[in-house]
Amino acid sequence: MTEAQYMWGWITYLVGATGCLISLWFIVRRWWPRLRRIVMLVATALVYVPWYVNTDEHFLAPAAVISLYDGLGIGVDAMWRSGQIAAIAAGIAMIVALILPVKKTSPAPKKGDKSPKSGNKSGNKTSQKQRTEPSI
């Protein structure tokens, strides 16, 4: 494999993986925010984390793909060589997704509605309904 073929292979893979992640985002965008973030970060880690194809070569490929290929072709014991990197990356992504806070959003004002709500006489926005996260 030449260097140009290797680079074109990576470019093709990254464009396809990005398209798959965009499709996944469209699927999970209405889910609960914490679950959506966990799914997206773990999927991103599994798709983008590279590892060595072979111990003797310097070529890289996605660790999850190598793990799957080794598991199907060589055996379950060989699957752990690159599978541990993919598992570590997915675990770190899950921990980061659980630690980061979810941004609270306020409802968008309707068109033509410039006055405060009738029940809110003080003019502050604290009485508007806001999403809250459950405590762990």
C-alpha positions in Angstrom: 0.0 0.0 0.0 1.4 3.4 -1.0 1.3 6.4 1.2 -1.3 8.1 -1.1 -3.6 5.0 -0.9 -3.3 5.0 2.9 -4.2 8.7 3.1 -7.2 8.3 0.7 -8.4 5.4 2.7 -8.3 7.5 5.9 -10.0 10.4 4.2 -12.8 8.1 2.9 -13.2 6.5 6.3 -13.4 9.8 8.1 -15.9 11.3 5.7 -18.1 8.2 6.1 -17.7 8.0 9.9 -18.7 11.7 10.1 -21.7 11.1 8.0 -22.7 8.2 10.3 -22.3 10.3 13.4 -24.4 13.1 11.8 -27.1 10.5 11.1 -26.9 9.3 14.7 -27.3 12.8 15.9 -30.5 13.2 13.9 -31.7 9.9 15.5 -30.9 10.9 19.1 -31.5 14.7 19.1 -34.9 14.4 20.8 -33.7 12.0 23.5 -33.0 13.0 27.1 -29.9 15.3 27.1 -27.7 13.2 29.3 -28.4 10.0 27.4 -27.9 11.8 24.1 -24.5 13.0 25.1 -23.4 9.6 26.4 -24.4 7.9 23.1 -22.8 10.5 20.9 -19.5 10.7 22.8 -19.1 6.9 23.1 -19.9 6.5 19.4 -17.4 9.2 18.5 -14.7 7.6 20.6 -15.4 4.2 19.0 -15.4 5.5 15.5 -12.3 7.9 15.7 -9.8 6.3 18.0 -7.0 4.7 15.9 -4.6 1.9 16.8 -1.9 -0.1 15.0 -3.1 -2.6 12.4 -0.2 -5.0 13.1 2.5 -4.9 15.7 5.2 -5.0 13.0 3.7 -2.1 10.8 3.2 1.6 11.4 -0.2 1.8 9.7 -3.1 2.9 11.9 -6.8 2.1 11.6 -9.9 2.5 13.8 -9.4 0.5 17.0 -13.0 -0.8 17.1 -12.7 -2.0 13.5 -9.4 -3.8 14.1 -10.8 -5.4 17.3 -13.8 -6.7 15.4 -11.7 -8.0 12.5 -9.2 -9.7 14.9 -12.1 -11.2 16.8 -13.7 -12.6 13.7 -10.5 -13.7 11.9 -8.0 -14.7 14.5 -10.0 -15.3 17.7 -11.2 -13.7 20.9 -7.8 -13.5 22.5 -6.4 -11.4 19.6 -9.4 -9.1 19.9 -8.2 -7.7 23.2 -5.0 -6.2 21.6 -6.9 -3.2 20.1 -10.2 -3.8 21.9 -8.7 -2.5 25.2 -7.9 0.8 23.6 -11.4 1.1 22.2 -12.9 0.1 25.6 -10.7 2.6 27.5 -11.7 5.4 25.0 -15.4 4.6 25.3 -15.1 4.5 29.1 -13.4 7.9 29.3 -16.0 9.3 26.9 -18.8 7.9 29.1 -17.2 9.4 32.3 -16.8 12.8 30.6 -20.4 12.7 29.4 -21.7 12.0 32.9 -19.6 14.7 34.5 -20.4 17.6 32.2 -23.5 19.5 33.2 -26.4 19.9 30.8 -27.1 23.5 29.8 -30.5 24.8 31.0 -32.6 26.3 28.3 -35.3 28.8 28.5 -38.3 28.7 26.1 -37.9 30.9 23.1 -40.2 34.0 23.0 -43.1 33.8 20.6 -43.2 36.2 17.7 -45.1 39.4 18.6 -45.0 38.6 22.3 -43.0 41.5 23.8 -44.9 41.8 27.1 -44.1 39.6 30.1 -46.6 36.8 31.1 -49.7 37.9 32.9 -48.8 35.8 36.0 -45.4 37.4 36.3 -45.9 41.0 37.5 -42.4 41.6 38.6 -40.9 41.3 35.1 -38.2 38.8 36.0 -37.9 35.5 34.1 -37.6 33.2 37.1 -41.2 32.0 36.9 -40.7 30.6 33.4 -40.4 26.8 33.2 -36.8 25.6 32.9 -35.5 22.0 32.5 -33.8 20.6 35.6 -31.5 17.6 35.9 -32.2 14.9 38.4 -29.7 14.6 41.2 -27.5 11.5 41.4 
